[in-house]
Amino acid sequence: MGTNSTFDYPNLTYHNMTSPNPQSVRLGAKVLIPLYSIIFVLSVLGNVLVIVTLVQNRRMRTVTNAFLLNLAVSDLFLAIFCIPVTLVGSLLRQFIFGEVMCKIIPYLQATTVSVSAWTLVAISIERFFAICQPLRSRKWQTLSHAYKMIAVIWVASITSMTPIVVWSSLIPLLEKGKFKCREAWPSVHSEKIFTIFLDVYLFLIPLVVMTATYTLVSIRLCEGIQLELQNQKQGYLSHMSTEDKILLNYKYNAQQLQSTTTNNCNLHAKAHRCIPLTKKEFNSIVRVNSSGRSLAAKQRVIKMLFVMVLEFFICWTPLHLINTLVQFYPQVIYQAMGNIGIPIIQLLAYISACCNPVTYCFMHCMFRNAFISAFSCRRKKWVYGKASDGSDTSLYISPQNTIKQGKISHDCLLFS
């Protein structure tokens, strides 16, 4: 993001900068090239897979997935525009792409970072209303509304980063023929103001909003956990093992999904203790067993929400902190961080581009199912229905016409 993305230093640093120690350059190359290459490949590959999966699978075209698609696109651009340019600049200690690209590249870097950050904010807000206020948000949680929000995010990002295009220019270094690309602000004061604006706009506000919304979602889930624990205590025959009592057979009918149960003790009589059940007893056991799975799923969601906020904080805090400090203590920060320290901090921020596909997509069962369906050599036909307890289920029919079935847990519903 201009100064903040490629992390160039104030004017006095450029004019006083001497050529780096050759040994330091070799060490930097050995460390930075492998690290940057790995993160670049993982970021591009992960986000491309997310984009292809969401575009190919029509059943995945939901409100949340529209934001996830936008996040994958912005993270892909972030990886392409930021990682290679930052690596080349860190190794060569100069900008080699010319005057025009000096304006375009930092601007694209800043825009993609902004889109990525505010898409994360949009996801957190959308999930808050979907989980905490589902009835109130049902009217406006549509794909058309999601597309409008995405358009607003892009327009706001493009507009807010315009100063980078205006003030970015090539600045000569001490060594003849070498230049740095940075923002040549009319005054040091205006540069500091813009840096603080970026800290607030791209880091503090997104962090506060994500923390607040996911905290409220976690509180709602905890309330649900407490309620289900109370229901479990009152559950009928809850002290008895489900395996000893029931056998579930799921059959697929071409016209509808039917769930049939059997109380056949003879099938498991040799392997298990078998207790005949009435219909009332059987339904009670199914509810208790489902409640246990629901509790575990909600606990996983709470942990996952914590990971989302922690990931954003860890990846972006060091870069924003250093970018701010360098405006006030440039020489001190440069001497303390050296030639390798700053590119490592930049890389930590870029890691978010390869973490987001994992955290927001591949960790969720519905996306994994869609991913397998999209990239499997033998495509599977997916069928969605309702289980006997009213919860969503997903089925697919393999080429051999065998049927597999699984309940969509809360960690799936969080991003459904």
Secondary structure, 3 states (H helix, E strand, C coil): CCHHHHCCCCHHHHHHCCCCCHHHHHHHHHHHHHHHHHHHHHHHHHHHHHHHHHHHCHHHCCHHHHHHHHHHHHHHHHHHHHHHHHHHHHHHCCCCCHHHHHHHHHHHHHHHHHHHHHHHHHHHHHHHHHHHCHHHHCCCCCHHHHHHHHHHHHHHHHHHCHHHHHHEEEEECCCCCCEEEEECCCCHHHHHHHHHHHHHHHHHHHHHHHHHHHHHHHHHHHHHHHHHHHHHHCCCCCCCCCCCCCEEEEEECCCCEEEEEECCCHHHCCCCCCCCCCHHHHHHHHHHHHHHHHHHHHHHHHHHHHHHHHHHHHHHHHHHHHHHHHHHCHHHHHHHHHHHHHHHHHHHHHCHHHHHHHHHHHCCHHHHHHHHHHHCCCCCEEEEEECCCCCEEEEEECCCCCEEEEECCHHHHCCC
